[in-house]
Amino acid sequence: MLEKSDKQTIKDALSASAKAISEDTELNVNFGIENLRQSSLPEPLQPIKNFDDLRAKSDQVALINKYSGDSLYTHKDTKVNEIIKDLDLTRVELLGSKRFLGVSKNLEFLFNKNLKSLDANEDYSSAVISHWLRSNLLGQDIDHPDLKTFEELYEKLITFQDKYLTQLEDSLYSPLDFSKTIFSLLKDLEISVDEEKPEEENDEENEEENEEDSNEEENEEEDEETDSDDGQSDEQDTSLEEEEMDIEEGEVDADEDSWIENRSKLEELLKKVGEQEYKVYTKDFDEEIKAEELCDSEELVRLRGRLDQLMESSKNAIAKLANRLQRLLLAQQNRSWEFDKEEGQLDPSKLHKIIVDPLTPLSFKIEKDSDFKDTIVSILVDSSGSMRGRSMTTAAICADIIGSTLDRCNIKTEILGFTTKHWKGGDSRKLWLEQGKIPNPGRLNDLRHIIFKPADQAWRRGRKNLGLMLREGLLKENVDGEALMWAQNRLSKRPEQRKILMVISDGAPVDDSTLSTNSTNYLDTHLRAVIKKVESSSETEVIAIGIGHDVTRYYKKAVTIHRAEELGGAMLDQLTSLFET
């Protein structure tokens, strides 16, 4: 049995982990009777046997707290309701697994364990659908249980993959839409009792949950300061990975010296894997596209209007900020003087010499242009799913403020965005699967690079496209290293003397399809290499704005903000310092 102090240490660690993942410092995790939706976990008995379970269930508690929201679609049939409720837990696990690699591993372990314990007499409809979703959306390679009916239902489910998989993926952030789609799927699988359309209602349990949890899509303005603090997530991932080193499949070597030796060997192996050379499996499905091609003109106008509304509450602060930035930049472009000339404007500073000596000739000065380099600024915005909500709103406002202000100062500005076309790999991954799952394939997703505003486009014409940043269906995953290379290549072709690249992001690169088939730090290592190359050897100057977290671990010049109003001060100092040199 564990000592009391050991138990408390485990409880404290699990509670802290749940708070970090959920971003809810008030989350209270109880121990005793297991009830995940009430944030209650079993007591830790023997960590050698049940710590992996506790860790995964702690992650479930955190994700339920973070991603539960809307009421679910309900039906008079209890069986259907239970399946929908079970799959809503799968939904929040999918969201968490896409954000945190350590969480993904923990939940995969727990799901595998639960699959192995399935009884032939149980109803495992939800387990089959969950298995199917995890395999396709997370790329998890999970063995099927040796049950004939399980296999039959899974094969039947595959026949509806084209019809439902994309719908379910796009509705992950909407519990209500997700449960609606699940119900339609159950009807096609002939699991529902009848064809009667269920009624949408809130039961008492869901009402209590909705009072505590906010709907991420409908209440975007009241959402958390950021969808995820990746500075915290990186620490969490690291701690989880270290725990996985400590406890391998629930076993701990009793010999301390042997444990240290094994851990050292594992760390060396991970280091070698992390040094894997970056490559791309295929670029055939990548796209570079203009913002107006992703949305019709009416939708663009509506989204721009929405952005204007979000900026309205901070209108005065934003105006002061823009004016201050404009004055600072224009001051760099002011004219200077040549003195002691025989003609020009009279120099009043030399008039005292005439009083001393009336024969002294008058002194004049001539105005000349200062040496202000022709400049272009490229703003590269992280348009990934982790930016959803307040982070993306802040990024859009930042881009609008900086872009409009620089335009007033006659400084060319282009605004770019980067994401992927799909979750979990898209066509690139399908091709990889068809070609036999080549080991270490490199980047395994379809990139989408967006041009919101080209450098040569007038601001009055390009500003409407910034509203597209608020279109949530656009936000997928992010491969920062290649996006940075793309923006740098565009700048290198420009004629301006001075080139500045401003990156707006909320965290580290994340592409689950790539990370699941390569080393865990594959994208992170590549991003660092690209930044180092751009900062040290190119003509481009780089500055980063971290939305909600510190990005100085990547960039030499960086600031962190949580709201658009915080652009003043540190960011201004950073930006104007670039023009002073």
Order of alpha helices (4+ residues) and beta strands (2+ residues): alpha-beta-beta-alpha-alpha-alpha-alpha-alpha-alpha-alpha-alpha-alpha-alpha-beta-alpha-alpha-beta-beta-alpha-beta-beta-alpha-beta-alpha-beta-alpha-alpha-beta-alpha-alpha-beta-beta-alpha
